[in-house]
Amino acid sequence: MTNKYLPFIGLMLLASCANKGTEPTNDSVTNDPIQPVCSAPPAPQNIWKLEPMLKEKGLITEDMTHSEKEQVIRDYINKKNATYINCVKGTKK
């Protein structure tokens, strides 16, 4: 009768040994904060393609001159780039 349960007991011992290997150890656990996923904004090929979106947001109006519109678009691009740089550094602004 003991020979009948011997293979089952052997499998249970092997399974328990295998589970011990998957427990996290203190060496593998670190207290480092989780880094945010930062994605670099693509460099615009044509900055004027941003104009309709900025008009919808109210940053560009019809009575602005061409140079004023360009300045708003460039400021928007610089702000996006600064957000990415701050994200990589781990700071928030």
C-alpha positions, 0 to 999 in steps of 0.5 A: 500500500505504501508503494502505491503512494510513493510516486505521488509523494515524490511529485509533491516534494518536487512541486514544493521544491520548485515553488520555493525557487520562485519566491522573491528574495530581499536581494531582488527587491529594491526600494527604487521608485518606479520610473515613468514611461517617457516618450519623446515627442516627434520632431514636427516636419511642418510646424504649421500642421499644429496650427489647427489644434492650437486654434481649437485650444484657443492659443491661436486666434484669427487676428494674430499675425503670421509671426505671432502664430509661429511664436505660439507654435514654437512655444508649444513645441518647446513646452512639449520638449521640456515636459519630456526632459523633465520626465526623463530626469524624474521631475514634475513641472 
